[in-house]
Amino acid sequence: MNETINSMIKRRTIRKYKQEQITDEELNAVLEAGLYAPSGANQQSAVLIVVQNKDVIKKLTKMNAEFFGKDIDTYYGAPTIVLVLGDKNKRTPVEDGSLALGNMYNAAYSLGLGACWVHREKQMFESEEGVSLLKEWGVEGEFMGVGALTLGYPDCELPAPPARNDNRVFFVK
């Protein structure tokens, strides 16, 4: 089987990480995969914010957990978080951000990294606190949160793949 397709099929969500930080080379490879994701009309509306500062990750975790409604670590202790935003003034910010997340997710697996797609960034970056953080970080413009990707070295076995649901492919020839 083609190596790329094999990676897409074998990749699994990881929710437990070692505290060791990933290398800059690994991070840059994952980010490049995200930046080269397809985008509507090639507008490249996805913006990636890499967070490796432990205090900022704690703050983001608290914000995300509040929108989740549970006091849990929604980023699973990952040493790196990639926040993905979409430019609201572009044609397809949600779709572009989602494709960037998908590309990074698969790239992470291909490099031996664990990853998990986390939600609620839309609500986080619509809030006053989220808007303030973007300004503090120098992210200027009108952006919406699309999602986040946790990254790190897995501290668990790769989960077994769940069964695929039937009746999801239809052919019209």
C-alpha positions in Angstrom: 0.0 0.0 0.0 1.1 3.6 -0.7 3.0 5.0 2.3 0.9 8.1 2.6 -2.4 6.2 2.5 -1.0 3.6 5.0 -0.2 6.5 7.4 -3.7 7.9 7.1 -5.2 4.5 7.8 -2.9 3.6 10.8 -2.9 7.0 12.5 -4.8 7.2 15.8 -5.7 9.9 18.3 -3.3 10.1 21.2 -4.4 11.5 24.5 -1.3 10.8 26.7 2.0 12.4 26.2 5.6 12.3 27.5 6.7 15.7 28.8 9.7 15.8 26.6 9.4 18.5 24.0 9.3 17.5 20.3 12.2 18.7 18.2 12.1 21.9 16.1 12.7 19.7 13.0 9.6 17.6 13.8 7.5 20.7 14.6 8.6 22.5 11.4 7.8 19.4 9.3 4.3 19.2 10.8 3.7 22.9 10.4 4.9 22.8 6.7 2.3 20.0 6.1 -0.3 22.3 7.5 0.8 25.3 5.4 0.7 23.2 2.2 -2.9 22.0 2.8 -5.3 22.8 0.1 -7.4 26.0 0.6 -10.4 27.5 -1.1 -9.3 29.6 -4.1 -5.7 29.2 -2.8 -6.4 32.0 -0.3 -4.4 30.2 2.4 -6.6 31.6 5.2 -5.4 29.2 7.9 -3.2 30.7 10.6 -1.1 28.5 12.9 -0.1 29.6 16.4 2.4 27.3 18.1 2.3 27.3 21.9 5.0 25.6 23.9 5.0 27.9 26.9 3.7 25.8 29.9 2.0 28.8 31.5 0.1 29.7 28.3 -0.9 26.1 27.8 -2.4 26.1 31.3 -4.3 29.2 30.5 -5.6 27.8 27.2 -6.5 24.5 29.0 -8.5 26.4 31.5 -10.3 28.4 28.8 -11.0 25.3 26.7 -12.3 23.3 29.7 -14.7 26.1 30.7 -16.3 25.9 27.2 -16.3 22.1 27.5 -18.1 22.4 30.9 -15.7 20.0 32.7 -12.6 20.7 34.8 -10.2 18.4 32.8 -7.0 18.8 30.8 -8.5 19.2 27.3 -5.0 19.2 25.8 -4.0 16.0 27.5 -0.7 17.2 28.8 0.8 17.7 25.4 4.0 19.8 25.4 3.0 21.5 22.1 -0.3 22.9 21.0 -0.9 24.3 17.5 -3.9 26.6 17.5 -5.5 26.9 14.0 -7.5 30.0 13.1 -9.1 31.0 9.9 -9.2 34.5 8.4 -12.9 35.5 8.6 -12.5 37.7 5.5 -11.5 34.8 3.3 -13.9 32.5 1.4 -13.5 29.2 3.3 -11.8 29.8 6.7 -13.3 26.7 8.5 -12.6 24.4 5.6 -9.0 25.7 5.1 -8.3 25.4 8.8 -9.7 21.9 8.9 -7.6 20.8 6.0 -4.5 22.2 7.7 -5.4 20.3 10.9 -5.9 17.1 8.9 -2.6 17.5 7.1 -0.7 18.1 10.4 -2.5 15.2 12.1 -1.3 12.8 9.4 2.2 14.3 9.3 2.6 14.0 13.0 1.8 10.2 12.8 4.3 9.8 9.9 7.0 11.3 12.1 6.2 9.1 15.2 4.5 11.8 17.1 1.1 11.7 18.8 -1.6 14.1 18.0 -5.2 14.9 18.9 -7.6 17.3 17.3 -9.2 19.5 20.0 -12.4 21.6 19.6 -13.9 24.7 21.2 -11.2 27.1 19.9 -14.1 28.9 18.0 -15.7 29.8 21.4 -12.3 30.6 23.0 -11.3 33.1 20.4 -14.7 34.7 20.2 -14.3 35.6 23.9 -12.8 38.8 25.3 -10.0 36.8 26.8 -9.3 35.0 23.5 -9.3 38.2 21.5 -7.0 39.8 24.1 -4.5 36.8 23.8 -4.4 37.2 20.0 -3.5 40.9 20.3 -0.9 40.1 23.0 0.6 37.5 20.6 0.6 40.0 17.6 -2.0 38.2 15.7 -3.9 41.0 13.9 -7.0 40.7 11.8 -10.4 39.0 12.1 -9.9 35.4 12.9 -12.1 32.6 14.0 -10.9 29.5 16.0 -11.1 26.3 13.9 -9.4 23.8 16.2 -6.2 22.9 17.9 -3.7 20.1 17.5 -1.9 18.6 20.4 1.6 17.3 19.6 4.1 15.2 21.6 5.7 11.9 22.0 3.0 9.3 22.9 3.2 7.9 26.4 0.9 5.0 25.6 0.4 2.2 23.1 -1.2 3.1 19.8 -5.0 2.4 20.2 -6.6 -0.3 18.1 -8.6 1.1 15.2 -12.3 1.1 15.8 -14.5 -0.6 13.3 -15.6 1.5 10.4 -19.4 2.2 10.1 -21.2 0.6 7.2 -23.2 2.4 4.5 -20.9 5.5 4.2 -20.0 5.1 0.6 -22.4 5.4 -2.3 -21.6 5.0 -6.0 -23.5 6.8 -8.7 -22.1 5.7 -12.1 
